[in-house]
Amino acid sequence: MALVAAAAILPGCTTYHPPGRAFHEATIQPYTLDSGDRLRITVFEQPGLSNTYTVDQAGYIAFPLIGQVPVRGTTLPKLEQLIAQKLQQGYLRDPDVSIEIDRYRSIFVMGEVGASGQYTYVPGMTVQNAIAIAGGFSPRASQQNVDVTRKINGQILTGRVPITDPVMAGDTIYVRERLF
């Protein structure tokens, strides 16, 4: 009977594939902006333009004078350059634009944790930190590794990673139930 049960479980275990190289490389790439990020944009000597702007669901910010600016997938230096170029086209002579992230998009922690939910991302956060913020592991949790779902180059990918792996803004962490 035990052999039959083991034979039924093992095929399910063999279908797991470790995350690809792009999954781990995404954590060391420059931060790219997406929906939910809040930016503090400063245009020097232009207090009417300096403000905080939230990236909307479509991946844009509404900026005075120049209108909708595409932000999704852009790094901060590229966005600074883009806004400066658009402001130079008939609005300001030599705009000096500086951008900081005021608030990162949230992470989500689900499964066998104390309190599943949406939490604030902090740069340098690991899976273990995220689980601690979510109330720690439940008594039934598998504590060696977790499933992380993240968006990479427009694709949603899921990989099983150790709890020491870094988390990215926007990640969804799922803590599985242990078998025994």
C-alpha positions in Angstrom: 0.0 0.0 0.0 2.8 2.4 0.9 4.5 1.7 -2.5 1.3 2.5 -4.4 1.0 5.8 -2.5 4.7 6.7 -3.2 4.2 5.8 -6.9 1.3 8.2 -7.0 3.2 11.0 -5.3 6.6 10.8 -7.2 5.3 11.7 -10.7 4.0 14.9 -9.3 7.4 15.7 -7.8 9.2 15.1 -11.1 7.1 17.8 -12.9 8.8 20.6 -10.9 11.4 22.6 -12.8 13.7 25.0 -11.1 13.3 28.7 -12.0 15.3 29.8 -15.1 18.3 32.0 -15.1 16.3 35.1 -16.0 14.3 34.6 -12.8 17.4 35.0 -10.6 19.1 37.6 -12.9 16.1 39.9 -12.5 17.0 40.5 -8.9 20.4 42.0 -9.8 19.2 44.2 -12.7 18.4 47.9 -12.2 15.0 48.5 -10.8 12.3 48.9 -13.4 9.1 50.9 -12.7 5.6 49.5 -12.9 2.0 50.0 -11.7 1.7 51.0 -8.0 5.1 52.7 -7.7 4.9 56.2 -6.3 7.6 58.6 -7.6 8.9 61.9 -6.1 9.8 64.0 -9.1 11.7 67.2 -8.7 12.2 69.7 -11.5 14.7 72.2 -10.0 13.4 75.8 -9.8 10.0 74.6 -10.9 7.9 74.1 -7.7 4.7 73.8 -9.7 6.0 70.6 -11.5 7.7 69.0 -8.5 5.4 66.6 -6.8 4.7 62.9 -6.1 3.2 60.8 -8.9 1.7 57.3 -8.8 2.2 55.0 -11.8 -1.4 54.0 -12.8 -2.6 50.5 -13.9 -1.8 51.2 -17.5 1.8 52.1 -16.6 1.7 55.9 -17.0 2.0 59.0 -14.9 0.1 62.2 -15.6 2.7 65.0 -15.6 1.9 68.7 -15.9 2.5 70.3 -19.3 3.6 67.1 -21.1 0.6 64.9 -20.2 0.8 61.1 -20.0 4.3 59.7 -19.7 4.9 55.9 -20.3 6.7 54.6 -17.2 6.3 50.8 -17.1 9.6 48.9 -17.6 11.7 52.1 -17.4 14.6 52.8 -15.1 14.8 56.0 -13.1 17.7 57.5 -15.2 15.8 56.8 -18.4 12.6 58.4 -17.0 14.6 61.5 -15.8 16.0 61.9 -19.3 12.5 61.3 -21.0 10.8 63.9 -18.8 13.6 66.4 -19.4 13.4 65.9 -23.1 9.6 66.4 -23.2 9.9 69.6 -21.0 12.6 71.0 -23.4 10.1 70.8 -26.3 8.6 74.2 -25.8 8.2 74.5 -22.0 11.6 74.9 -20.3 15.0 75.9 -21.6 17.2 73.5 -19.7 15.2 71.4 -17.2 17.0 69.5 -14.4 14.9 66.5 -13.4 15.5 64.3 -10.4 13.4 61.2 -9.5 13.3 59.1 -6.4 11.0 56.2 -5.5 8.7 57.5 -2.7 7.0 54.1 -2.3 7.6 50.8 -4.0 4.8 48.6 -5.2 3.6 46.0 -2.7 4.5 42.4 -2.3 1.9 39.7 -1.5 2.5 36.8 0.9 0.0 33.9 0.8 -0.3 30.3 2.0 0.9 28.9 5.3 1.8 32.1 7.1 0.3 33.9 10.2 -1.4 36.6 8.2 -1.6 36.4 4.4 -1.9 39.7 2.6 -0.4 42.7 0.9 2.8 44.2 2.4 5.1 47.1 1.8 8.3 46.2 -0.1 11.6 47.3 1.3 14.8 47.2 -0.9 17.1 44.3 0.2 14.2 42.3 1.5 14.5 38.5 1.4 11.7 35.9 1.3 12.4 35.2 5.0 11.9 38.9 5.9 8.6 38.9 4.0 7.4 35.8 5.8 8.3 37.4 9.1 6.3 40.5 8.3 3.4 38.3 7.4 3.4 36.7 10.9 5.9 33.9 10.3 5.3 30.4 9.3 2.2 28.5 10.3 2.7 25.2 12.1 2.0 23.3 8.8 4.3 25.3 6.6 7.1 23.9 4.5 10.0 26.1 5.7 12.8 25.2 3.3 11.6 26.9 0.1 8.6 28.8 -1.3 7.1 29.6 -4.7 7.7 33.1 -5.9 5.7 34.6 -8.8 7.2 37.6 -10.5 6.8 39.6 -13.7 10.0 39.6 -15.9 10.0 41.4 -19.2 6.2 41.3 -19.3 6.0 37.6 -18.6 4.7 36.1 -15.3 7.0 33.4 -14.1 6.9 31.2 -11.0 9.9 29.5 -9.4 10.6 27.6 -6.2 13.4 29.4 -4.3 15.0 29.0 -0.9 13.9 31.5 1.8 17.2 33.3 1.6 16.5 34.5 -1.9 15.9 38.3 -2.5 12.4 39.6 -3.1 11.5 42.1 -5.8 8.7 44.7 -5.6 5.5 43.2 -7.0 6.4 39.6 -6.1 3.8 37.1 -4.8 5.2 34.6 -2.3 3.4 31.4 -1.7 4.3 29.2 1.3 3.3 25.6 0.7 2.0 23.1 3.3 4.5 20.4 4.2 3.7 16.8 3.4 4.5 15.3 6.7 
